[in-house]
C-alpha cells in the first residue's frame, strides 16, 4: 500500500500535508485554491505529481484579480 498523503510546495498552501482522496491519484491533476481577503482575490493552481519522496502538489500558476467596484444603485432620493 502506498502513502496516501500529499505535500504542497509553494504558494499559500506551502508545507500543508493532506490525505489524498479514495480514488487513484492521477499525475497532472490540478487543484485550485482561492484566497479571499480585503485585497485582490488570489487564485493558485497546484499540479499533482509523484517524486522519489511521494506525492506532491507544486504551484503551476497564480493569478490576482482586483475586486469589482461597481457604482452603488441609486435609492431614488436626492
Beta strands, then each sheet from edge to edge (+ up, - down):
strand 1: 5-9
strand 2: 17-19
strand 3: 30-35
strand 4: 41-51
strand 5: 54-65
sheet 1: 2+ 1- 5- 4+ 3-
end
